[in-house]
Amino acid sequence: MFDHVVKEAENILGIPGEVIFKEGLKKFLVSKVEENNNLIQDLKKKYGTTGYLELEDKIKRGDVTEHPAWEDVILWEQLSRHTLKLQNLIFRLETGGAVAS
């Protein structure tokens, strides 16, 4: 069924299926980066910090209560790493680099 839809899209748009797939994947990845960035922005506002390491320091100094701040440090770090991986995939799609590693 997927192949049939791709063939129809190729015919309607006059664009090769590979290009359609690549652009669709890129848009999906960009939306996930934006989603992560929105969550990170919320954490920045919540704690008045610019990064998870700064938040970690605030917790250690006692400027911020440990719970739920430690969980937010972990989440923030995971979001940051995940975003970098997604941005790398986007870059590779844009430059023609192989997506699979």
N, CA, C and O of each residue as an XYZ file, in Angstrom:
404
protein
N       0.823     -1.187      0.000
C       0.000      0.000      0.000
C       0.876      1.262      0.000
O       0.583      2.211     -0.727
N       1.939      1.281      0.802
C       2.836      2.440      0.856
C       3.411      2.727     -0.523
O       3.446      3.879     -0.957
N       3.862      1.685     -1.213
C       4.437      1.865     -2.549
C       3.419      2.479     -3.511
O       3.759      3.317     -4.346
N       2.175      2.047     -3.376
C       1.122      2.569     -4.253
C       0.907      4.064     -4.004
O       0.751      4.837     -4.949
N       0.900      4.461     -2.751
C       0.703      5.870     -2.409
C       1.881      6.702     -2.916
O       1.694      7.805     -3.429
N       3.091      6.167     -2.769
C       4.280      6.887     -3.251
C       4.206      7.056     -4.763
O       4.506      8.134     -5.277
N       3.818      6.025     -5.471
C       3.692      6.104     -6.939
C       2.655      7.149     -7.333
O       2.870      7.921     -8.268
N       1.536      7.171     -6.622
C       0.513      8.174     -6.920
C       1.037      9.579     -6.663
O       0.804     10.493     -7.454
N       1.748      9.743     -5.547
C       2.316     11.052     -5.215
C       3.323     11.478     -6.284
O       3.369     12.646     -6.668
N       4.126     10.529     -6.762
C       5.087     10.835     -7.831
C       4.361     11.345     -9.062
O       4.776     12.331     -9.671
N       3.286     10.681     -9.427
C       2.520     11.069    -10.615
C       1.844     12.435    -10.440
O       1.859     13.269    -11.345
N       1.263     12.641     -9.278
C       0.554     13.902     -9.034
C       1.527     15.077     -8.972
O       1.278     16.132     -9.555
N       2.643     14.883     -8.257
C       3.592     15.974     -8.044
C       4.654     16.088     -9.124
O       5.273     17.139     -9.289
N       4.861     15.010     -9.854
C       5.930     15.013    -10.848
C       7.309     15.037    -10.208
O       8.262     15.574    -10.771
N       7.397     14.449     -9.031
C       8.650     14.416     -8.269
C       8.963     12.966     -7.937
O       8.058     12.209     -7.585
N      10.230     12.560     -8.041
C      10.588     11.185     -7.697
C      10.253     10.860     -6.238
O      10.363     11.713     -5.357
N       9.846      9.617     -6.004
C       9.476      9.161     -4.668
C      10.579      9.381     -3.641
O      10.296      9.690     -2.483
N      11.832      9.225     -4.056
C      12.952      9.424     -3.134
C      12.988     10.859     -2.605
O      13.270     11.093     -1.430
N      12.699     11.810     -3.487
C      12.678     13.221     -3.081
C      11.507     13.479     -2.138
O      11.650     14.187     -1.141
N      10.363     12.908     -2.454
C       9.185     13.064     -1.603
C       9.481     12.503     -0.210
O       9.211     13.147      0.804
N      10.036     11.303     -0.183
C      10.355     10.661      1.090
C      11.371     11.489      1.871
O      11.211     11.711      3.071
N      12.423     11.948      1.177
C      13.481     12.726      1.830
C      12.926     14.015      2.426
O      13.236     14.356      3.568
N      12.108     14.731      1.659
C      11.534     15.992      2.149
C      10.554     15.745      3.295
O      10.504     16.514      4.255
N       9.782     14.675      3.188
C       8.849     14.338      4.266
C       9.584     13.988      5.547
O       9.195     14.415      6.634
N      10.646     13.211      5.413
C      11.443     12.842      6.574
C      12.083     14.080      7.196
O      12.116     14.229      8.418
N      12.585     14.958      6.345
C      13.206     16.192      6.844
C      12.195     17.027      7.628
O      12.512     17.520      8.711
N      11.000     17.191      7.101
C       9.970     17.968      7.795
C       9.608     17.323      9.136
O       9.399     18.021     10.129
N       9.535     16.008      9.160
C       9.233     15.303     10.398
C      10.332     15.526     11.429
O      10.046     15.816     12.590
N      11.586     15.393     11.012
C      12.713     15.582     11.918
C      12.759     17.019     12.435
O      13.002     17.249     13.620
N      12.524     17.982     11.546
C      12.511     19.389     11.952
C      11.406     19.630     12.985
O      11.609     20.376     13.943
N      10.256     19.013     12.799
C       9.160     19.196     13.765
C       9.536     18.620     15.124
O       9.150     19.172     16.155
N      10.279     17.525     15.142
C      10.730     16.935     16.409
C      11.770     17.830     17.084
O      11.772     17.959     18.308
N      12.645     18.440     16.304
C      13.625     19.385     16.857
C      12.882     20.569     17.478
O      13.217     21.000     18.581
N      11.892     21.088     16.786
C      11.108     22.211     17.307
C      10.381     21.829     18.595
O      10.311     22.618     19.537
N       9.848     20.628     18.623
C       9.170     20.120     19.814
C      10.142     20.077     21.005
O       9.819     20.544     22.097
N      11.322     19.515     20.778
C      12.349     19.458     21.825
C      12.747     20.856     22.271
O      12.868     21.121     23.468
N      12.951     21.752     21.310
C      13.361     23.121     21.635
C      12.294     23.849     22.455
O      12.627     24.644     23.333
N      11.028     23.586     22.177
C       9.951     24.191     22.959
C       9.990     23.699     24.405
O       9.801     24.479     25.338
N      10.235     22.404     24.582
C      10.344     21.855     25.935
C      11.544     22.452     26.669
O      11.457     22.777     27.853
N      12.657     22.592     25.961
C      13.856     23.183     26.556
C      13.594     24.641     26.933
O      14.014     25.085     28.001
N      12.909     25.385     26.074
C      12.573     26.778     26.380
C      11.734     26.862     27.648
O      11.934     27.753     28.473
N      10.795     25.932     27.801
C       9.966     25.903     29.007
C      10.825     25.685     30.253
O      10.595     26.316     31.285
N      11.813     24.793     30.157
C      12.708     24.532     31.286
C      13.576     25.750     31.584
O      13.822     26.068     32.747
N      14.041     26.432     30.539
C      14.836     27.653     30.738
C      14.036     28.691     31.510
O      14.551     29.315     32.438
N      12.774     28.876     31.127
C      11.912     29.849     31.795
C      11.609     29.413     33.225
O      11.625     30.227     34.149
N      11.337     28.134     33.395
C      10.969     27.604     34.716
C      12.066     27.845     35.739
O      11.788     28.192     36.887
N      13.328     27.658     35.316
C      14.440     27.740     36.264
C      15.315     28.987     36.093
O      16.222     29.220     36.892
N      15.050     29.779     35.067
C      15.854     30.973     34.841
C      17.306     30.649     34.544
O      18.214     31.357     34.982
N      17.519     29.575     33.797
C      18.870     29.146     33.450
C      18.991     29.013     31.936
O      17.994     28.979     31.214
N      20.234     28.938     31.479
C      20.461     28.823     30.036
C      20.778     27.409     29.600
O      20.805     27.122     28.403
N      21.019     26.519     30.555
C      21.346     25.149     30.200
C      21.208     24.218     31.389
O      21.104     24.663     32.533
N      21.209     22.918     31.108
C      21.010     21.947     32.179
C      22.188     21.898     33.144
O      22.004     21.558     34.312
N      23.392     22.228     32.687
C      24.543     22.248     33.592
C      24.421     23.391     34.602
O      24.793     23.246     35.766
N      23.903     24.509     34.147
C      23.671     25.638     35.054
C      22.612     25.268     36.092
O      22.738     25.614     37.267
N      21.581     24.571     35.657
C      20.543     24.119     36.581
C      21.137     23.142     37.597
O      20.830     23.208     38.788
N      21.969     22.259     37.126
C      22.633     21.301     38.021
C      23.442     22.045     39.093
O      23.403     21.676     40.267
N      24.160     23.074     38.698
C      24.924     23.883     39.655
C      24.005     24.556     40.672
O      24.320     24.605     41.861
N      22.872     25.073     40.204
C      21.918     25.716     41.108
C      21.401     24.723     42.150
O      21.230     25.069     43.319
N      21.159     23.508     41.721
C      20.678     22.482     42.649
C      21.755     22.186     43.688
O      21.471     22.114     44.883
N      22.982     22.017     43.229
C      24.104     21.694     44.130
C      24.338     22.808     45.155
O      24.706     22.532     46.297
N      24.128     24.051     44.754
C      24.305     25.191     45.659
C      23.113     25.366     46.592
O      23.182     26.113     47.567
N      22.027     24.678     46.287
C      20.823     24.805     47.105
C      19.924     25.951     46.687
O      18.995     26.307     47.413
N      20.191     26.540     45.515
C      19.364     27.637     45.013
C      18.016     27.147     44.484
O      17.055     27.911     44.385
N      17.966     25.858     44.149
C      16.750     25.239     43.604
C      16.536     23.932     44.368
O      17.488     23.193     44.621
N      15.288     23.651     44.731
C      15.012     22.395     45.430
C      15.288     21.206     44.507
O      15.088     21.273     43.294
N      15.747     20.137     45.113
C      16.187     18.977     44.327
C      15.075     18.330     43.516
O      15.294     17.907     42.381
N      13.880     18.253     44.096
C      12.790     17.592     43.379
C      11.787     18.645     42.946
O      11.339     19.409     43.801
N      11.419     18.737     41.733
C      11.686     17.869     40.585
C      12.871     18.323     39.720
O      13.035     17.855     38.593
N      13.676     19.214     40.239
C      14.738     19.798     39.413
C      15.711     18.751     38.870
O      16.140     18.850     37.720
N      16.067     17.744     39.685
C      16.996     16.720     39.172
C      16.395     15.969     37.985
O      17.083     15.666     37.011
N      15.110     15.679     38.086
C      14.435     15.008     36.970
C      14.453     15.897     35.730
O      14.600     15.412     34.608
N      14.302     17.190     35.941
C      14.332     18.133     34.821
C      15.735     18.252     34.220
O      15.878     18.432     33.011
N      16.769     18.151     35.062
C      18.143     18.138     34.541
C      18.319     16.941     33.603
O      18.852     17.074     32.501
N      17.864     15.781     34.056
C      17.990     14.558     33.247
C      17.208     14.708     31.942
O      17.720     14.395     30.867
N      15.976     15.185     32.041
C      15.141     15.388     30.846
C      15.804     16.371     29.893
O      15.871     16.122     28.689
N      16.293     17.485     30.424
C      16.916     18.534     29.617
C      18.135     17.991     28.884
O      18.326     18.252     27.696
N      18.955     17.235     29.602
C      20.143     16.647     28.973
C      19.744     15.683     27.864
O      20.334     15.696     26.784
N      18.746     14.850     28.127
C      18.275     13.910     27.106
C      17.714     14.645     25.897
O      17.990     14.267     24.759
N      16.935     15.683     26.132
C      16.379     16.471     25.028
C      17.495     17.114     24.202
O      17.427     17.142     22.973
N      18.513     17.624     24.877
C      19.633     18.265     24.184
C      20.374     17.267     23.303
O      20.681     17.559     22.147
N      20.656     16.106     23.844
C      21.367     15.073     23.072
C      20.515     14.563     21.910
O      21.011     14.358     20.802
N      19.233     14.364     22.181
C      18.319     13.902     21.142
C      18.232     14.916     20.015
O      18.234     14.550     18.839
N      18.157     16.192     20.377
C      18.084     17.266     19.381
C      19.330     17.292     18.505
O      19.230     17.452     17.288
N      20.493     17.137     19.108
C      21.737     17.109     18.324
C      21.740     15.958     17.329
O      22.164     16.126     16.185
N      21.274     14.801     17.753
C      21.209     13.646     16.849
C      20.254     13.918     15.682
O      20.552     13.594     14.532
N      19.110     14.515     15.997
C      18.145     14.845     14.944
C      18.715     15.885     13.985
O      18.544     15.772     12.771
N      19.386     16.890     14.523
C      19.990     17.925     13.673
C      21.066     17.322     12.772
O      21.226     17.741     11.625
N      21.788     16.356     13.283
C      22.795     15.668     12.474
C      22.129     14.943     11.308
O      22.621     14.996     10.180
N      21.028     14.276     11.572
C      20.298     13.593     10.494
C      19.796     14.593      9.456
O      19.890     14.346      8.254
N      19.267     15.714      9.921
C      18.778     16.749      9.004
C      19.922     17.253      8.136
O      19.766     17.389      6.923
N      21.063     17.528      8.743
C      22.228     17.989      8.001
C      22.624     16.960      6.940
O      22.907     17.314      5.795
N      22.640     15.702      7.328
C      23.027     14.654      6.382
C      22.024     14.532      5.235
O      22.409     14.264      4.097
N      20.753     14.725      5.530
C      19.751     14.713      4.461
C      19.970     15.884      3.506
O      19.878     15.724      2.289
N      20.260     17.058      4.061
C      20.442     18.257      3.245
C      21.707     18.190      2.388
O      21.737     18.720      1.277
N      22.736     17.548      2.900
C      24.007     17.517      2.183
C      24.193     16.241      1.383
O      25.228     16.056      0.743
N      23.209     15.363      1.411
C      23.296     14.138      0.631
C      24.076     13.036      1.307
O      24.370     12.010      0.693
N      24.418     13.241      2.580
C      25.119     12.205      3.324
C      24.197     11.051      3.631
O      22.980     11.223      3.687
N      24.753      9.894      3.828
C      23.966      8.712      4.140
C      23.307      8.902      5.494
O      23.931      9.398      6.432
N      22.045      8.507      5.592
C      21.311      8.632      6.846
C      21.642      7.468      7.758
O      21.788      7.657      8.966
N      21.763      6.290      7.220
C      22.072      5.117      8.041
C      23.531      5.158      8.466
O      24.415      5.511      7.686
N      23.762      4.791      9.722
C      25.141      4.744     10.191
C      25.467      3.409     10.808
O      26.592      3.195     11.259
